[in-house]
Amino acid sequence: MTTKYLTVLGRVAPGPSDRLGVIASRKFGDAVQRNRAKRRLREVFRRQDPQTIATRGLCPLDIVVIPRRESLAASFETIETDFQTAVRKLRGMK
């Protein structure tokens, strides 16, 4: 699933909850930019409500996120919305 700021990949996880992996290559930017993008994405992931998965009977996912260069200029809220939209589509939700 590709959005304006992120590419999000997912598959069913073997464990009881979602897991996150972030890939930011050198093409993305220097070390400061890569680490900032990773920190922001990890915080977006932490803000997800883990009870939502269990109460809706959804399968947990292994999620891999690849930030795009456009995300450097985007606000945290915009990235959070993009991430949530992509994960909902991966789960087959609207």
ChimeraX attribute file (.defattr): number of C-alpha atoms within 10 A of each C-alpha:
attribute: neighborCount
match mode: 1-to-1
recipient: residues
	/A:1	14
	/A:2	15
	/A:3	14
	/A:4	13
	/A:5	19
	/A:6	20
	/A:7	17
	/A:8	21
	/A:9	17
	/A:10	20
	/A:11	14
	/A:12	14
	/A:13	14
	/A:14	12
	/A:15	11
	/A:16	12
	/A:17	16
	/A:18	19
	/A:19	15
	/A:20	14
	/A:21	15
	/A:22	17
	/A:23	14
	/A:24	19
	/A:25	12
	/A:26	10
	/A:27	9
	/A:28	18
	/A:29	15
	/A:30	11
	/A:31	12
	/A:32	9
	/A:33	15
	/A:34	20
	/A:35	13
	/A:36	12
	/A:37	24
	/A:38	19
	/A:39	13
	/A:40	16
	/A:41	23
	/A:42	15
	/A:43	12
	/A:44	17
	/A:45	18
	/A:46	11
	/A:47	10
	/A:48	13
	/A:49	9
	/A:50	14
	/A:51	10
	/A:52	10
	/A:53	16
	/A:54	13
	/A:55	8
	/A:56	8
	/A:57	9
	/A:58	14
	/A:59	17
	/A:60	20
	/A:61	22
	/A:62	17
	/A:63	19
	/A:64	16
	/A:65	22
	/A:66	20
	/A:67	25
	/A:68	18
	/A:69	18
	/A:70	11
	/A:71	17
	/A:72	17
	/A:73	8
	/A:74	11
	/A:75	10
	/A:76	16
	/A:77	10
	/A:78	13
	/A:79	22
	/A:80	18
	/A:81	12
	/A:82	18
	/A:83	22
	/A:84	15
	/A:85	15
	/A:86	22
	/A:87	18
	/A:88	11
	/A:89	12
	/A:90	17
	/A:91	15
	/A:92	9
	/A:93	10
	/A:94	7
